[in-house]
Amino acid sequence: MTAPTNTFLTTAAIGNREDLSDTIYRISPTQTPLLNMAAKTKATATLHEWQTQDLAAAASNAQAEGDNASAKTVTPTVRLSNRTQISTKTVIVSGTQQAVQSAGRKDEMGYQMALAALELKRDMELGLTQNNVTATSPRQSRGLLGWIVDNTSIGAGTTLASYTGNTAQTDGTQRAFTEAQLKAVLQLQFTAGGMPDTIMLPPGGKQTFSTFTGNATRMDKSEDAKLYASIDVYASDFGEIKAVPNRFQRARDVFILQSDKVAVAYLRPFSTIDLATTGDAMQKELVVEYCLEMRAPKAHGAVYDIL
């Protein structure tokens, strides 16, 4: 059917108000597992340094009665360092845009700065999992990939980074991620003195991890019509370990971490700088300066080069 003759339709109307929702929807992920897990500490220079200490290897210790005392061999500390990295986001909003009425936000500058803060944390999470260390301008902080080199499972042709020699890794041949690789790394960590509590995986690696069977039989609750296909806690021979997916790490890396041995050192915490006005616009810059402090690199492990 058609409308009667001379029916006034919306297609001809002038002045109908728009229907624009006052809510702005986002799908971009903002979870930053490494930043959330790591302790926060303070840096006081662009070269941030800390020390680690190894104990002497355990040995048979039986002494002769009446024997003269002799000094043990002293194991010196190891001095480690990382470079602080400056990360920024700048927002410029015209005076007119700040003045007009906008749907979904009352203050355009405030809204854009809130988005900038979320984006900056995502950038930090990405960088802190990589190995882009450099002392030249712009400085870059060495991430997980550059620190975890002691307890690893690697593909053919892989060359690991050196956090003392300041060299980058070379990726090798990728292979399927298996439970045997994970268990081998956990054994290396425990032997070295580590007590890992977190497995940080890329999305594909997390799905593969959830297929690991361990020594248990999976049970299905048919009465609630649910199929349980995820593993969030891995009960290993050396303790329970949380499995945490991370969208921002490389798809070929799995990190096995001891959370109390990871920190982010801030030379300058998050701060907002009001930039000079050079025209009819507001300008603000969000700044943070930081580096990753791996308090005991040998506590951590990794399975590299997974498919």
C-alpha positions in Angstrom: 0.0 0.0 0.0 1.0 3.6 -0.5 0.3 6.7 1.7 -2.8 8.7 0.8 -2.3 11.7 -1.5 -0.7 14.7 0.1 0.5 12.8 3.2 3.4 14.8 4.6 6.3 12.4 4.9 9.7 12.6 6.7 11.4 12.5 3.4 10.0 15.9 2.6 10.1 17.4 6.1 12.5 20.1 7.0 13.7 20.5 10.6 13.3 17.0 12.1 15.8 16.6 14.9 18.5 14.0 14.4 18.5 10.9 16.5 22.1 10.6 17.7 22.8 8.4 20.7 24.6 10.1 23.6 26.8 7.1 24.0 30.1 6.4 22.2 31.0 2.7 21.8 34.5 1.3 21.7 35.7 -2.1 20.8 39.5 -1.5 20.9 41.0 -3.5 23.7 42.5 -1.7 26.7 43.7 -4.6 28.9 47.4 -4.4 29.6 48.3 -7.6 31.6 52.0 -6.9 31.9 51.5 -3.3 33.2 48.9 -4.5 35.6 51.0 -7.3 36.9 54.3 -5.5 37.3 55.3 -3.7 40.5 55.8 0.1 40.2 59.2 1.5 41.3 61.1 4.8 40.8 64.0 5.5 38.4 66.2 8.5 39.1 68.3 8.6 35.9 67.9 7.7 32.2 70.2 4.7 32.8 68.3 2.8 35.5 70.4 0.2 37.3 69.8 -2.6 39.9 71.7 -5.6 41.2 71.1 -9.3 41.5 72.8 -11.8 43.7 73.4 -15.5 43.2 74.2 -17.9 46.0 77.0 -20.5 45.8 75.9 -23.8 44.4 74.7 -26.3 47.1 77.5 -28.7 48.0 78.4 -31.5 50.4 79.6 -29.6 53.5 81.4 -31.8 56.0 84.4 -30.4 57.9 87.1 -32.1 59.9 87.0 -31.7 63.7 89.3 -29.0 64.9 90.1 -27.9 61.3 91.1 -24.3 60.7 88.4 -22.0 59.4 88.6 -21.0 55.7 86.7 -18.2 54.0 84.1 -19.1 51.5 84.4 -17.9 47.9 82.5 -14.6 47.6 80.1 -14.4 44.8 79.8 -10.7 43.7 76.6 -9.1 42.7 75.6 -8.6 39.1 74.8 -5.0 38.0 72.0 -4.8 35.4 70.6 -1.8 33.7 67.9 -0.5 31.3 67.2 2.7 29.5 64.2 4.8 30.2 61.9 5.5 27.3 59.7 8.5 26.7 56.3 7.9 25.4 53.8 10.7 24.6 50.5 11.5 23.0 49.6 15.1 22.0 46.0 16.3 21.6 45.1 19.6 19.7 41.5 20.7 19.7 40.3 23.8 18.0 38.6 26.5 20.1 35.4 26.0 18.0 35.3 22.2 18.5 35.8 22.8 22.3 32.9 25.2 22.3 30.2 23.3 20.3 27.9 20.8 21.8 29.0 17.3 21.1 27.1 14.0 21.5 28.6 11.5 24.0 31.0 13.9 25.7 30.7 17.3 27.4 34.4 18.3 27.1 36.1 17.4 23.8 39.6 18.0 25.2 38.9 15.9 28.3 37.5 13.1 26.1 40.4 13.1 23.7 42.9 13.1 26.6 41.2 10.1 28.2 41.5 8.3 24.9 45.2 9.3 24.6 45.9 7.8 28.1 44.3 4.5 27.0 46.3 4.5 23.8 49.6 5.3 25.6 49.1 2.3 28.0 48.6 0.1 24.9 51.8 1.5 23.4 53.7 0.8 26.6 52.3 -2.8 26.8 53.5 -3.4 23.3 57.0 -2.0 23.8 57.5 -3.7 27.2 57.1 -7.2 25.6 59.6 -6.5 22.8 63.4 -6.1 22.6 64.1 -2.6 21.1 66.7 -1.3 23.5 68.8 1.6 22.4 70.8 4.3 24.2 70.7 6.7 21.4 67.9 9.2 20.8 65.1 8.3 21.0 66.0 5.9 23.9 64.1 2.6 24.1 63.6 0.3 27.0 64.5 -3.4 26.7 61.3 -5.5 27.0 60.6 -9.1 28.0 62.0 -10.5 24.8 65.4 -9.0 25.5 65.5 -10.2 29.1 64.3 -13.7 29.1 67.2 -15.7 27.6 68.1 -18.2 30.4 65.3 -20.7 30.6 63.9 -21.1 27.1 62.7 -23.5 24.4 63.5 -22.2 20.9 63.1 -23.1 17.3 65.9 -24.1 14.9 68.1 -21.1 14.0 67.0 -18.8 16.8 69.6 -16.7 18.4 68.6 -15.3 21.8 69.2 -11.7 22.8 71.9 -10.7 25.3 70.9 -8.3 28.1 74.6 -7.8 29.1 76.0 -7.5 25.5 73.1 -5.4 24.2 72.3 -7.6 21.2 68.9 -8.4 19.7 67.4 -11.8 19.1 67.2 -13.5 15.7 64.0 -15.4 15.1 64.3 -19.0 13.9 61.9 -21.6 12.5 58.4 -21.6 14.0 57.0 -24.9 15.4 53.8 -26.1 17.1 53.4 -25.1 20.8 53.4 -28.2 23.0 52.9 -29.0 26.6 56.3 -30.7 26.6 58.0 -27.4 25.7 56.2 -25.7 28.6 57.2 -28.4 31.1 60.8 -28.3 30.0 61.0 -24.6 30.6 59.2 -24.8 34.0 61.8 -27.4 35.1 64.7 -25.1 34.0 63.1 -22.2 36.0 62.6 -24.2 39.1 66.2 -25.5 39.0 67.5 -22.0 38.6 65.5 -20.9 41.7 62.4 -19.4 40.0 58.9 -19.8 41.2 56.8 -18.9 38.1 53.2 -17.9 38.7 52.0 -16.4 35.3 52.0 -17.7 31.8 51.5 -14.8 29.3 50.4 -16.0 25.9 49.3 -14.5 22.6 45.7 -15.2 21.6 46.5 -18.2 19.4 48.9 -19.6 22.0 46.2 -19.3 24.6 43.9 -21.4 22.5 46.6 -24.0 22.0 47.4 -24.0 25.7 43.8 -24.7 26.5 44.1 -28.0 24.6 46.9 -29.3 26.9 45.7 -32.3 28.8 48.2 -32.7 31.7 47.5 -35.9 33.6 43.8 -35.1 34.2 40.6 -36.3 32.5 38.4 -33.4 31.3 34.9 -33.4 32.6 31.8 -32.0 30.9 28.7 -30.7 32.8 26.0 -31.9 30.5 23.2 -30.7 32.8 24.0 -27.0 32.1 24.7 -27.6 28.4 28.2 -26.0 28.6 31.4 -27.2 27.0 34.4 -26.1 29.0 37.3 -25.6 26.6 39.5 -23.1 28.5 42.3 -23.6 31.0 43.0 -20.6 33.2 45.2 -22.2 35.8 47.9 -24.8 35.1 48.8 -27.0 38.1 52.4 -27.8 37.4 54.9 -29.9 39.3 56.2 -26.7 40.7 53.0 -24.9 41.7 49.9 -23.4 40.1 50.3 -20.9 37.3 47.8 -18.5 35.9 47.3 -18.4 32.1 46.9 -14.8 30.9 46.3 -13.9 27.2 47.9 -10.7 26.0 46.9 -9.1 22.7 49.9 -6.9 22.4 52.8 -9.4 22.6 54.2 -11.1 19.5 52.2 -14.1 18.3 55.3 -16.3 18.4 56.3 -15.7 22.1 55.1 -17.3 25.3 56.4 -15.8 28.5 56.5 -17.7 31.9 56.9 -15.1 34.6 57.5 -14.8 38.3 55.4 -11.7 38.9 57.3 -10.4 42.0 60.5 -10.2 39.9 59.1 -7.8 37.3 58.6 -4.0 37.8 58.2 -0.9 35.7 60.5 1.9 36.9 59.1 5.4 36.3 61.5 8.3 35.9 58.5 10.5 35.2 55.0 9.1 36.0 52.0 10.0 33.7 51.7 13.8 33.6 49.9 16.3 31.4 51.7 19.3 29.9 49.8 22.3 28.8 51.5 23.4 25.5 51.8 27.0 24.4 48.9 28.3 22.5 49.9 29.3 19.0 46.5 29.9 17.5 42.9 29.2 18.0 43.4 25.7 19.5 44.1 24.1 22.8 47.2 21.8 23.0 48.0 19.3 25.7 50.7 16.6 25.8 50.5 13.4 27.9 54.0 12.2 28.9 55.5 9.2 30.7 59.1 8.0 31.0 59.8 4.5 32.2 61.7 1.3 31.7 61.3 -2.4 32.5 63.1 -3.6 35.6 63.7 -7.4 35.4 64.7 -8.0 39.0 65.9 -11.5 38.5 66.1 -12.5 34.8 66.8 -16.2 35.7 63.4 -16.4 37.5 61.6 -16.2 34.2 61.3 -18.4 31.1 59.9 -18.5 27.6 58.8 -20.7 24.8 59.8 -18.9 21.6 59.0 -19.4 17.9 55.5 -21.0 18.3 53.1 -21.1 15.5 
